[in-house]
């Protein structure tokens, strides 16, 4: 195990940067999506698929990343997955066709899964009590605020460059995540291949799937969240192409929508 130590503040902000890989990558390029589709002479369906396939990679990546991180170590797995994200981001930037872009988006999603898995695992390994709660709350804020800020940021980037500039931002974000993993993240578990037990994980998932107490709330939450995030694949084409709003107005609209959603989650007197 590494002798590198990490403070609550360092893990809080470093973890927030890692967690932000997913929310930022989902939405930062949506204001440019109609232009990207037009440039590749592809269909709107293919453009929407670039968002959906990212979620597929993100979901499956979390299962694999969590399993590997328990047996191979947090830091090494983080480096591998963030490297995968960086490869996917560079691929998206240089993609010669929509088919390649869709494929690299899946790679991106799988790599971004480490941000969600490793950061939370580190909090569990290193902190307890109020310190743990503060760090997890900061990460939760980033996850909630990401879809609000990302389209607005993407629309601003379009003012200074072409439709590829959001992907340049993803490449930079990937490099930063790799640097954090290499220089800041300590190794908190010893390598133990016996912890990599896919059969046991599948059995545990089977228990959850058969539990009504777990599945009904989970499906309800997934449906609500899916409806909110599903808009990301529809609204760029509806508002920018059909209605004719500018990418900048679209970005501001998404920011306001997500901001109202976040305010609606606050109970009276708790915010």
C-alpha positions as CSV (number, residue, x, y, z in Angstrom):
1,X,0.0,0.0,0.0
2,X,1.1,3.6,-0.7
3,X,2.3,5.8,2.1
4,X,0.7,8.8,0.4
5,X,-1.7,10.6,2.7
6,X,-4.7,12.7,1.7
7,X,-6.7,15.3,3.6
8,X,-10.4,15.7,3.7
9,X,-10.2,18.8,1.5
10,X,-8.0,17.1,-1.0
11,X,-10.2,14.1,-1.4
12,X,-13.3,16.3,-1.4
13,X,-12.2,18.4,-4.4
14,X,-10.2,15.7,-6.1
15,X,-13.1,13.3,-5.8
16,X,-15.5,16.0,-7.1
17,X,-13.3,16.4,-10.2
18,X,-13.3,12.6,-10.8
19,X,-17.1,12.3,-10.2
20,X,-17.7,15.1,-12.6
21,X,-16.4,13.1,-15.5
22,X,-19.8,11.4,-16.0
23,X,-22.2,14.4,-15.7
24,X,-19.9,16.7,-17.7
25,X,-19.3,14.2,-20.5
26,X,-23.0,13.5,-20.9
27,X,-24.2,17.0,-21.5
28,X,-21.3,19.4,-22.4
29,X,-21.5,18.7,-26.1
30,X,-25.3,18.6,-26.4
31,X,-25.5,22.2,-27.7
32,X,-23.2,21.2,-30.5
33,X,-24.9,17.8,-31.2
34,X,-27.1,19.1,-34.1
35,X,-24.0,20.5,-35.8
36,X,-22.1,17.3,-35.2
37,X,-24.9,15.2,-36.7
38,X,-25.1,17.6,-39.7
39,X,-21.4,17.4,-40.2
40,X,-21.4,13.6,-40.3
41,X,-24.6,13.7,-42.5
42,X,-26.1,11.3,-39.9
43,X,-29.6,10.9,-38.6
44,X,-31.0,12.4,-35.4
45,X,-31.3,8.9,-34.0
46,X,-27.6,8.3,-34.4
47,X,-27.0,11.6,-32.5
48,X,-29.2,10.6,-29.7
49,X,-27.5,7.2,-29.6
50,X,-24.2,9.0,-28.7
51,X,-25.8,9.9,-25.4
52,X,-27.6,6.6,-24.7
53,X,-24.5,4.5,-25.4
54,X,-22.5,6.6,-22.9
55,X,-25.0,5.6,-20.2
56,X,-24.6,2.0,-21.1
57,X,-20.9,2.2,-20.8
58,X,-21.2,4.1,-17.5
59,X,-23.6,1.6,-16.0
60,X,-21.6,-1.5,-17.0
61,X,-18.3,0.1,-16.2
62,X,-19.4,0.7,-12.6
63,X,-20.0,-3.1,-12.1
64,X,-16.6,-4.0,-13.5
65,X,-14.7,-1.2,-11.9
66,X,-16.0,-1.9,-8.4
67,X,-15.2,-5.5,-8.7
68,X,-11.6,-4.9,-9.9
69,X,-11.0,-2.1,-7.4
70,X,-11.6,-4.5,-4.5
71,X,-9.1,-7.0,-5.7
72,X,-6.5,-5.0,-7.7
73,X,-6.5,-1.8,-5.7
74,X,-8.2,1.6,-6.0
75,X,-5.3,3.6,-7.5
76,X,-4.3,1.1,-10.2
77,X,-7.8,0.6,-11.3
78,X,-8.5,4.3,-11.3
79,X,-5.4,4.9,-13.5
80,X,-6.6,2.2,-15.9
81,X,-10.2,3.4,-16.2
82,X,-9.2,7.1,-16.5
83,X,-6.8,6.1,-19.2
84,X,-9.7,4.4,-20.9
85,X,-11.7,7.6,-20.6
86,X,-8.9,9.6,-22.1
87,X,-8.6,7.2,-25.1
88,X,-12.4,7.5,-25.6
89,X,-12.2,11.3,-25.4
90,X,-9.4,11.5,-27.9
91,X,-11.3,9.1,-30.2
92,X,-14.4,11.3,-30.0
93,X,-12.4,14.3,-30.9
94,X,-10.8,12.6,-33.9
95,X,-13.7,10.4,-34.9
96,X,-14.0,10.1,-38.7
97,X,-17.7,9.1,-38.7
98,X,-20.8,8.9,-36.5
99,X,-20.3,5.2,-36.1
100,X,-16.8,5.7,-34.6
101,X,-18.1,8.5,-32.4
102,X,-20.8,6.2,-31.0
103,X,-18.2,3.5,-30.3
104,X,-15.8,5.9,-28.6
105,X,-18.7,7.3,-26.5
106,X,-19.2,3.8,-25.1
107,X,-15.5,3.7,-24.2
108,X,-15.8,7.1,-22.6
109,X,-18.7,6.0,-20.4
110,X,-16.9,2.9,-19.2
111,X,-13.9,4.9,-18.3
112,X,-15.9,7.6,-16.5
113,X,-17.4,4.9,-14.2
114,X,-14.2,5.0,-12.1
115,X,-15.0,8.6,-11.1
116,X,-18.2,7.4,-9.4
117,X,-16.9,4.2,-8.0
118,X,-13.3,5.0,-6.9
119,X,-14.1,8.3,-5.2
120,X,-16.8,6.9,-3.0
121,X,-14.7,3.8,-2.2
122,X,-11.9,6.1,-1.1
123,X,-14.2,8.0,1.2
124,X,-15.4,4.7,2.7
125,X,-11.8,3.5,3.2
126,X,-10.4,6.7,4.7
127,X,-13.1,8.7,6.5
128,X,-16.0,8.2,8.8
129,X,-18.6,10.3,10.5
130,X,-19.1,14.0,9.6
131,X,-16.0,14.1,7.4
132,X,-17.3,11.3,5.3
133,X,-20.7,13.0,5.1
134,X,-19.2,16.3,4.0
135,X,-17.2,14.7,1.2
136,X,-20.1,12.6,-0.1
137,X,-22.4,15.7,0.0
138,X,-19.9,17.6,-2.1
139,X,-19.8,14.8,-4.6
140,X,-23.6,14.6,-4.7
141,X,-23.8,18.3,-5.4
142,X,-21.4,17.9,-8.4
143,X,-23.4,15.0,-9.7
144,X,-26.7,17.1,-9.4
145,X,-25.2,20.3,-10.7
146,X,-23.2,18.8,-13.6
147,X,-26.2,18.4,-16.0
148,X,-27.1,22.0,-15.2
149,X,-23.7,23.6,-15.8
150,X,-22.5,21.3,-18.6
151,X,-24.8,22.5,-21.5
152,X,-24.3,26.1,-20.5
153,X,-20.5,25.6,-20.6
154,X,-20.8,23.8,-23.9
155,X,-22.8,26.6,-25.4
156,X,-20.1,29.1,-24.3
157,X,-17.4,27.0,-25.8
158,X,-19.2,27.1,-29.1
159,X,-18.8,30.9,-29.1
160,X,-15.0,30.5,-29.1
161,X,-14.5,27.4,-31.3
162,X,-16.2,24.8,-33.3
163,X,-18.3,21.8,-32.4
164,X,-15.1,19.8,-31.4
165,X,-14.2,22.2,-28.6
166,X,-16.4,20.3,-26.0
167,X,-14.5,17.2,-26.8
168,X,-11.2,19.0,-26.3
169,X,-12.5,19.9,-22.8
170,X,-13.2,16.3,-22.2
171,X,-9.7,15.4,-23.1
172,X,-8.3,18.0,-20.7
173,X,-10.6,16.7,-18.0
174,X,-9.4,13.2,-18.6
175,X,-5.8,14.3,-18.2
176,X,-6.6,16.1,-15.0
177,X,-8.3,13.0,-13.6
178,X,-5.3,10.9,-14.5
179,X,-2.9,13.3,-12.8
180,X,-5.1,13.3,-9.7
181,X,-5.1,9.5,-9.7
182,X,-1.4,9.3,-10.2
183,X,-0.3,11.9,-7.6
184,X,-3.1,12.3,-5.1
185,X,-4.9,9.0,-4.6
186,X,-3.3,6.7,-2.0
187,X,-3.6,2.9,-2.3
188,X,-6.0,1.9,0.5
189,X,-6.4,-1.8,-0.1
190,X,-3.8,-4.6,-0.7
191,X,-4.0,-6.6,-3.9
192,X,-6.1,-9.7,-3.2
193,X,-7.4,-11.6,-6.3
194,X,-9.7,-13.6,-4.0
195,X,-11.9,-10.5,-3.7
196,X,-12.7,-10.6,-7.4
197,X,-15.7,-12.8,-7.3
198,X,-18.1,-12.2,-10.2
199,X,-20.2,-15.2,-9.3
200,X,-20.8,-13.9,-5.8
201,X,-21.6,-10.5,-7.1
202,X,-24.1,-12.0,-9.5
203,X,-25.7,-14.0,-6.7
204,X,-26.0,-10.8,-4.6
205,X,-27.5,-8.9,-7.5
206,X,-30.0,-11.8,-7.9
207,X,-31.1,-11.4,-4.2
208,X,-31.6,-7.7,-4.9
209,X,-33.6,-8.3,-8.1
210,X,-35.9,-10.6,-6.2
211,X,-36.5,-8.2,-3.4
212,X,-39.6,-6.1,-3.8
213,X,-38.5,-3.8,-1.0
214,X,-35.4,-2.9,-3.1
215,X,-36.8,-3.1,-6.7
216,X,-39.9,-0.9,-6.5
217,X,-38.1,2.1,-5.0
218,X,-35.1,1.5,-7.3
219,X,-37.4,1.4,-10.4
220,X,-39.2,4.5,-9.3
221,X,-36.0,6.4,-8.8
222,X,-34.6,5.1,-12.1
223,X,-37.7,6.1,-13.9
224,X,-37.6,9.6,-12.6
225,X,-33.9,10.1,-13.2
226,X,-34.2,8.4,-16.6
227,X,-36.9,10.9,-17.7
228,X,-34.8,13.8,-16.6
229,X,-31.6,12.6,-18.3
230,X,-33.5,11.3,-21.3
231,X,-34.4,14.9,-22.2
232,X,-30.7,15.4,-23.0
233,X,-31.0,13.3,-26.1
234,X,-34.2,15.0,-27.4
235,X,-34.1,18.7,-26.4
236,X,-31.0,19.7,-28.5
237,X,-32.8,18.7,-31.7
238,X,-36.2,19.9,-30.6
239,X,-35.1,23.4,-29.4
240,X,-32.2,24.1,-31.7
241,X,-33.4,22.6,-35.0
242,X,-37.2,22.6,-34.8
243,X,-37.8,25.7,-32.7
244,X,-34.6,27.6,-33.8
245,X,-33.2,28.7,-30.5
246,X,-29.4,29.4,-30.4
247,X,-27.1,26.9,-28.7
248,X,-26.4,29.6,-26.1
249,X,-30.1,30.0,-25.3
250,X,-30.4,26.3,-25.1
251,X,-27.5,26.1,-22.6
252,X,-29.1,28.8,-20.4
253,X,-32.5,27.0,-20.6
254,X,-30.9,23.7,-19.4
255,X,-29.2,25.5,-16.6
256,X,-32.5,27.0,-15.4
257,X,-34.3,23.7,-15.7
258,X,-31.8,21.8,-13.6
259,X,-31.5,24.7,-11.1
260,X,-35.3,24.6,-10.5
261,X,-35.1,20.8,-10.1
262,X,-32.4,21.2,-7.5
263,X,-34.4,23.8,-5.6
264,X,-37.4,21.5,-5.7
265,X,-35.4,18.8,-3.9
266,X,-34.8,21.1,-0.9
267,X,-37.2,20.8,1.9
268,X,-38.5,24.1,3.5
269,X,-35.9,25.3,5.9
270,X,-33.2,22.8,4.9
271,X,-31.5,24.8,2.2
